[in-house]
Amino acid sequence: MAAGTGARGRRFEPGRLCLDLLATAPGPLGEGEQLDGPARLAHWLYSSGAVPPGTALAELDDTWPGRFRRLRDGLDRLITAELAGEAAPAALEEVNARAAAPAPGVGAVHRGGTLVRVLSTDPGCGALLAAVARDAVELLTDPVARARLRRCEGDACGRLYLDTSRGRRRRWCSSAVCGNRERVARHRRRAKAAPDPPP
């Protein structure tokens, strides 16, 4: 998904809830902290699909963003280590502890003639953290999904995403952002290397 476009209005679509959480961190391309307060966290919870539209977040308070940032940091350490073929025992323990908590129950209701997903109760912070942590456990323990996990090759980016492209040749988290930057840089390098035309 292109930057700032699409149904969720985000820079790109990483393909998994846990990777979406990682994408909220301040980025090397100038993106600021996206979880700096309850309102921004609520926006992410809805836009990522962690909670369905219209779900009440009655318990959301100033402690939630910090708890989500801590899980995000643990996920980043764990996934980075996994991609490097290394172990991150402390991060794994943290993610496992979060994943062991009860996640929100889900169901379906008819709304406007269509079945839509709803949560069985207004979710608490621990339940939503559990949903994200479980998604990470499922991703990292599923060999097919794990094999599609990629880090963006864009200069100074490094965002993580699932490569679901035909042929598994996707190189960037977003073709419209990082891919375009790479194409512009390549064009400039070629133009600079080309000999000057004769007078």
C-alpha positions in Angstrom: 0.0 0.0 0.0 1.4 3.4 -0.9 2.3 5.9 1.7 -0.7 7.8 3.0 -3.2 6.0 0.8 -5.5 3.1 1.0 -8.2 2.1 3.4 -6.0 2.4 6.4 -4.0 5.4 5.3 -0.6 4.0 6.2 2.8 4.0 4.5 2.7 0.3 3.6 0.9 -2.9 4.4 3.3 -5.3 6.2 1.0 -8.3 6.1 0.8 -9.3 9.8 -0.4 -7.5 12.9 2.9 -8.0 14.7 4.9 -6.5 11.8 2.4 -3.6 11.7 3.2 -2.9 15.3 6.9 -2.8 14.5 6.2 -0.2 11.7 4.9 2.2 14.4 8.5 2.9 15.6 10.3 6.0 14.7 11.9 5.4 11.4 15.2 6.3 9.7 13.2 8.0 7.0 11.9 10.6 9.4 8.8 8.9 10.7 8.1 9.9 14.3 6.9 7.8 17.2 3.4 6.7 16.3 2.5 5.4 19.8 3.2 8.5 21.8 -0.2 8.7 23.5 -3.6 7.0 24.0 -5.2 8.8 21.0 -2.4 7.7 18.6 -2.5 4.1 20.0 -6.2 4.0 19.5 -5.8 5.1 15.9 -3.2 2.3 15.3 -5.4 -0.3 17.0 -8.3 0.5 14.7 -6.3 1.1 11.5 -4.3 -2.1 11.9 -7.4 -4.2 12.4 -6.3 -5.2 16.0 -9.8 -4.0 17.0 -12.8 -3.8 14.7 -14.3 -0.3 14.0 -16.7 0.8 16.7 -15.1 -1.3 19.4 -15.1 0.5 22.7 -11.7 1.0 24.3 -13.1 2.1 27.6 -10.0 1.0 29.6 -7.5 2.8 27.4 -5.3 5.1 29.5 -1.8 6.7 29.6 -0.2 3.4 30.5 -1.1 1.5 27.3 1.2 3.2 24.8 4.3 2.4 26.9 3.2 -1.2 27.2 2.8 -1.5 23.5 6.1 0.1 22.9 7.8 -2.4 25.2 6.2 -5.3 23.3 7.3 -3.7 20.1 10.9 -3.5 21.3 10.8 -7.1 22.3 9.4 -8.2 19.0 12.0 -6.2 17.1 14.8 -7.8 19.1 13.3 -11.3 18.6 12.6 -11.0 14.9 15.9 -9.3 14.1 17.7 -12.2 15.9 15.7 -14.8 14.1 16.5 -13.3 10.7 20.2 -13.4 11.7 20.0 -17.0 12.8 20.6 -16.0 16.4 18.8 -16.4 19.7 17.3 -13.7 21.8 16.2 -15.5 24.9 15.0 -12.5 26.9 12.9 -11.2 24.0 11.5 -14.7 23.4 10.5 -15.0 27.0 8.8 -11.6 26.9 6.8 -12.4 23.8 5.9 -15.9 25.1 4.7 -14.3 28.4 2.5 -11.9 26.5 1.2 -14.6 24.2 0.1 -16.8 27.1 -2.4 -14.2 28.3 -6.0 -14.5 27.2 -6.6 -12.7 23.9 -10.0 -11.1 23.1 -12.7 -13.4 22.0 -14.1 -12.8 18.5 -17.4 -13.4 16.9 -19.4 -12.3 13.9 -22.6 -10.3 13.7 -24.7 -9.1 10.8 -24.4 -5.4 10.1 -25.9 -3.9 7.1 -26.5 -7.3 5.5 -22.8 -8.3 5.9 -21.1 -10.4 8.5 -18.5 -8.3 10.4 -16.0 -9.3 13.1 -16.7 -8.1 16.7 -14.9 -8.7 20.0 -16.8 -10.5 22.7 -16.0 -7.9 25.3 -14.4 -4.5 25.4 -10.7 -5.4 25.3 -8.2 -4.7 27.9 -4.6 -3.8 27.2 -3.3 -7.3 28.2 -5.7 -9.0 25.9 -4.7 -6.8 22.9 -1.0 -7.3 23.7 -1.7 -11.1 23.8 -3.2 -10.9 20.3 -0.1 -9.2 18.9 2.3 -11.5 20.6 0.4 -14.6 19.4 0.5 -13.3 15.9 4.3 -13.1 16.2 4.5 -16.6 17.6 2.4 -17.9 14.8 4.5 -16.1 12.2 7.8 -17.3 13.5 6.7 -20.9 14.0 5.0 -21.3 10.6 7.8 -22.3 8.1 5.8 -21.0 5.1 5.0 -17.6 6.6 8.5 -17.3 8.1 10.1 -17.9 4.7 8.3 -14.9 3.4 9.6 -12.5 6.1 11.8 -9.8 4.5 13.6 -6.6 5.6 13.2 -3.7 3.2 16.3 -3.1 1.0 15.6 0.6 0.8 18.4 2.9 1.9 18.1 3.6 5.6 14.7 1.8 5.9 14.8 -1.7 7.2 11.1 -2.2 7.8 9.9 -5.8 8.0 7.1 -7.2 5.8 5.8 -10.5 4.3 6.7 -11.0 0.7 3.6 -12.3 -0.9 4.6 -11.3 -4.4 4.6 -13.7 -7.3 8.1 -15.2 -7.5 9.0 -13.8 -4.0 11.0 -10.9 -5.6 9.7 -8.0 -3.6 12.6 -5.9 -2.3 10.9 -2.9 -0.6 8.3 -2.4 2.1 6.6 0.0 -0.3 7.3 0.3 -4.0 5.8 3.8 -3.9 8.2 5.0 -1.2 11.4 3.0 -0.8 11.2 1.5 -4.3 10.7 5.0 -5.8 13.6 6.4 -3.8 15.8 3.6 -5.1 14.7 4.2 -8.7 15.4 7.9 -8.4 18.9 7.2 -6.8 19.7 4.7 -9.6 18.7 7.3 -12.3 20.9 9.9 -10.6 23.9 7.6 -10.5 23.5 6.7 -14.2 23.2 10.4 -15.1 26.2 11.3 -13.1 28.3 8.5 -14.6 27.3 9.3 -18.1 30.0 11.2 -20.1 29.3 14.8 -20.9 28.0 15.4 -24.4 30.6 16.8 -26.8 30.5 20.6 -27.2 
